[in-house]
Amino acid sequence: MRHLLSLLLLVSSVAGYAGPRSAGPRSAGPRSAWPQQKHRFMFVPGVYYYRATSYWGPDRAVQAFGDNGRFQSVNVRLYGEYGLSDRLTLVGTLPFATNQYKSDQQTIHNSGLTDLEVGLRYNLLNVDNRRYLSVQAQAIAPLYQNASRIPYLGYASSGAELKLLYAGSLKLNNRDAYFNTEAGFRRFFRVGPRPVDQVSLLATMGWYVSPKNVLIGELSGLISYSSLFRELNPVNPTVNTDFRFAKATLGYGRQFGTGTWLYANAYGDVYGQNVGIGRGFSLTSVIRF
């Protein structure tokens, strides 16, 4: 509870997690509390890169990977939203990942589809089309199996997630801006002999420096609870089930045409326990039609 309260305070100091990664790219998707308009579709393809050469141990002491080791991951995610009504939105994510660990002694890698996510988001409250409160529920289905190939792509477990989202528009220095906050609970039903529970938190702010250019700041975090695997293995970090982290992101977005935005983001881990310390970048596009 002490760790959860600390992370909540950290997130609340900023005025918008995906997957069971403990050293891989931890980058928030484009989900928000805004409902998708009826019969309108939003498609978000993205590429995410992450690299780590050290980690925080269980006592938060920083430790380097042995033998000049480094873990890196490249994720390609296809995210979509479709408005079933003006309040109900169908959401889904199809990700593909390549994980690699390389040291002076060995090089290992694993690639494939990871966890398919499909769900519904319902808009509970709309205040003058400026503030939105929504709830989202989704199912998680692994599209892979963990056998002898490492680094693992995930927990290879089905799961579910429930998330509360609050977002809105505002003015900063007489310019348009927006915010998005999220709090979620995710359970993987069977990782080994028991479930894994995770709490995710997210706060995003975007500031339009011009009608077609936006600056983005984000703080996100994840707390994972389990007694199954409680120490990070740099060679196979995704097997870890007991960890916590916070990540900071800075980004820039530009509009092209009438319905397409391109975003570039850089992110890094700023706090953690039993988790990798890394940084990375992402390129995403938001296409509405």
C-alpha positions in Angstrom: 0.0 0.0 0.0 2.9 2.4 0.8 4.3 1.9 -2.8 0.8 2.4 -4.3 0.3 5.7 -2.4 3.8 6.9 -3.4 3.1 6.3 -7.1 -0.3 7.9 -6.9 1.3 11.1 -5.5 3.9 11.0 -8.2 1.3 10.7 -11.0 -0.9 13.4 -9.5 1.9 15.9 -9.7 1.6 16.0 -13.5 -1.3 17.9 -15.1 -2.1 10.3 -20.8 1.0 0.3 -19.9 0.6 -2.3 -21.8 1.7 -5.8 -21.2 3.6 -7.7 -18.5 7.0 -6.3 -19.3 9.6 -5.8 -16.5 12.4 -4.6 -18.7 10.8 -4.0 -22.0 9.2 -0.8 -23.6 6.6 0.6 -21.3 4.8 3.0 -23.5 1.2 4.2 -23.1 -1.1 3.7 -26.0 -3.5 6.2 -27.5 -6.5 5.3 -25.3 -8.3 8.1 -23.6 -11.7 8.9 -22.0 -12.9 10.6 -25.1 -15.7 8.5 -26.8 -15.3 7.7 -30.5 -18.1 9.1 -32.6 -20.7 6.6 -33.8 -19.5 4.7 -36.9 -16.1 6.5 -36.9 -12.9 4.6 -36.8 -9.5 5.5 -35.4 -6.4 3.5 -36.4 -3.1 3.9 -34.6 0.0 2.0 -35.9 3.1 2.5 -33.8 6.7 1.3 -33.4 8.3 1.3 -29.9 12.0 0.8 -29.1 13.5 0.2 -25.7 17.0 -0.6 -24.4 18.3 -1.4 -20.9 21.8 -2.2 -19.6 21.1 -2.1 -15.8 18.3 -2.6 -13.3 17.0 -1.7 -9.9 17.2 -4.7 -7.6 14.7 -5.7 -4.8 16.4 -3.1 -2.5 16.4 -0.5 -5.3 20.2 -0.7 -5.6 21.3 -0.1 -9.2 23.0 -3.2 -10.8 24.6 -3.5 -14.2 23.8 -6.5 -16.4 26.8 -8.8 -16.4 29.3 -9.3 -19.2 28.3 -6.0 -20.9 24.8 -7.3 -21.3 22.0 -5.3 -22.8 18.3 -6.0 -23.3 16.5 -4.4 -26.2 13.0 -4.8 -27.5 11.2 -3.5 -30.6 7.4 -3.5 -30.6 5.0 -2.9 -33.4 1.4 -2.3 -32.3 -1.8 -1.9 -34.2 -4.4 -0.2 -32.1 -8.0 0.7 -33.2 -11.2 2.2 -32.0 -14.7 2.0 -33.5 -17.7 4.0 -32.3 -20.6 1.6 -31.8 -22.6 4.6 -30.5 -21.8 8.1 -29.2 -21.0 6.6 -25.8 -19.8 3.0 -26.5 -16.5 2.4 -28.2 -15.0 -0.9 -29.3 -11.2 -1.0 -28.7 -8.5 -3.5 -29.7 -4.7 -3.9 -29.8 -2.6 -6.4 -31.9 1.1 -6.3 -31.0 4.2 -7.9 -32.4 7.5 -7.9 -30.5 11.1 -8.8 -30.9 13.1 -9.2 -27.7 16.9 -9.6 -27.6 19.5 -10.1 -24.9 23.1 -9.7 -26.0 26.3 -10.0 -23.9 30.0 -10.9 -24.4 28.9 -14.5 -23.9 25.7 -14.9 -25.8 23.0 -13.5 -28.0 19.5 -14.7 -27.8 16.3 -13.3 -29.3 12.6 -14.2 -29.6 9.9 -12.7 -31.9 6.2 -13.1 -32.4 2.7 -11.8 -31.8 2.1 -11.1 -28.1 -1.1 -10.3 -26.1 -4.2 -9.5 -28.1 -6.5 -7.0 -26.3 -10.1 -6.5 -27.1 -12.7 -4.5 -25.1 -15.3 -1.9 -24.7 -15.1 1.7 -23.3 -18.3 3.4 -22.1 -18.6 7.1 -21.5 -20.2 7.6 -18.1 -20.1 11.4 -18.0 -19.9 14.2 -20.5 -19.6 17.8 -19.2 -20.2 20.3 -21.9 -18.1 18.3 -24.4 -15.0 19.4 -22.4 -14.7 16.8 -19.6 -15.2 13.0 -20.0 -15.3 10.2 -17.5 -15.3 6.7 -19.0 -14.8 3.1 -17.9 -13.1 0.5 -20.0 -13.1 -3.3 -19.7 -11.1 -5.6 -22.0 -10.0 -9.2 -22.3 -6.4 -10.3 -22.9 -5.5 -13.4 -25.0 -1.9 -14.5 -25.6 -1.1 -15.4 -29.2 2.1 -17.3 -28.2 3.4 -20.0 -25.8 6.4 -19.8 -23.5 8.5 -22.9 -24.1 12.3 -23.0 -24.5 12.5 -19.7 -26.5 13.7 -16.7 -24.4 13.5 -13.8 -23.7 9.8 -14.5 -23.2 7.3 -12.4 -25.1 4.9 -12.2 -22.1 3.2 -14.3 -19.4 1.4 -16.5 -21.9 -1.7 -16.2 -19.8 -5.2 -15.0 -20.5 -6.4 -12.0 -18.5 -8.7 -9.1 -18.0 -8.4 -5.4 -17.3 -10.8 -2.8 -15.8 -9.8 0.9 -16.2 -11.3 4.3 -15.2 -10.4 7.2 -17.5 -10.8 11.0 -17.0 -9.9 13.5 -19.7 -10.7 16.9 -20.9 -9.7 20.1 -22.7 -8.4 23.3 -21.2 -6.5 26.5 -21.9 -2.8 27.2 -21.1 -1.4 30.7 -21.8 -4.4 31.3 -24.1 -3.6 28.1 -26.1 -5.6 24.9 -26.4 -4.5 22.0 -24.3 -5.8 18.6 -23.1 -5.2 16.1 -20.3 -5.9 12.4 -19.9 -5.6 10.4 -16.7 -6.1 6.7 -16.2 -6.1 4.2 -13.3 -6.5 0.5 -14.1 -6.4 -3.0 -12.5 -5.2 -5.9 -14.6 -5.2 -9.6 -13.7 -3.4 -12.4 -15.6 -5.3 -15.5 -14.5 -2.6 -18.1 -14.5 1.1 -17.4 -14.5 2.5 -20.7 -13.3 0.3 -21.8 -10.4 -1.2 -18.5 -9.5 -2.6 -15.2 -10.9 -0.6 -11.9 -11.3 -2.3 -8.6 -10.3 -1.2 -5.2 -11.7 -2.2 -1.6 -11.0 -1.4 0.9 -13.8 -1.5 4.7 -13.6 -1.1 7.3 -16.3 -1.2 11.1 -16.6 -0.8 12.9 -19.9 -0.9 16.6 -20.9 -0.8 18.0 -24.4 -0.2 21.7 -25.3 -0.9 23.0 -28.8 1.8 25.5 -29.7 -0.1 26.0 -32.9 -3.2 24.4 -34.4 -1.2 21.7 -36.1 1.7 21.2 -33.6 1.4 19.8 -30.0 3.9 19.1 -27.2 3.2 16.2 -24.9 4.4 15.3 -21.4 3.5 12.0 -19.7 4.1 10.1 -16.5 3.1 6.5 -16.2 3.6 3.7 -13.8 2.9 0.1 -13.0 2.8 -2.0 -9.8 2.9 -5.8 -10.3 2.1 -8.1 -7.3 3.1 -11.7 -7.2 5.3 -14.0 -5.1 6.1 -16.3 -8.0 9.2 -14.6 -9.5 10.5 -11.8 -7.3 14.0 -11.3 -8.8 14.8 -9.8 -12.2 16.6 -12.1 -14.6 18.3 -9.8 -17.2 18.5 -12.7 -19.7 14.7 -13.2 -19.5 13.2 -10.1 -17.8 9.6 -10.7 -18.8 9.3 -13.7 -16.5 9.4 -11.3 -13.5 6.0 -10.8 -11.8 6.8 -8.7 -8.8 8.1 -5.2 -9.6 7.1 -1.5 -9.9 8.3 1.4 -12.0 7.6 4.9 -13.1 8.4 6.3 -16.6 8.5 9.8 -18.0 7.8 10.7 -21.6 8.2 13.8 -23.8 6.8 14.0 -27.2 5.9 16.1 -30.2 3.0 15.7 -32.6 2.2 17.3 -36.0 -1.0 17.1 -38.0 -0.9 16.2 -41.7 -4.0 16.7 -43.8 -7.4 16.7 -42.0 -7.4 13.4 -40.1 -3.8 12.3 -39.6 -1.3 13.0 -36.8 2.3 11.8 -36.5 3.9 11.6 -33.0 7.5 11.1 -31.9 8.2 10.3 -28.3 11.3 9.7 -26.1 10.9 8.0 -22.7 13.0 6.8 -19.8 12.6 5.0 -16.5 12.8 7.3 -13.5 11.9 5.1 -10.6 11.7 1.4 -10.0 12.2 -1.7 -7.9 13.1 -5.1 -9.3 12.9 -3.7 -12.8 15.1 -2.7 -15.7 16.4 0.8 -16.1 16.2 1.9 -19.7 15.1 4.4 -22.3 13.7 4.4 -25.7 11.6 6.2 -28.3 8.4 5.6 -30.4 6.8 6.7 -33.6 3.1 6.5 -33.9 0.4 7.8 -36.3 -3.2 8.5 -35.5 -5.5 8.2 -38.5 -9.3 8.9 -38.2 -11.9 8.2 -40.8 
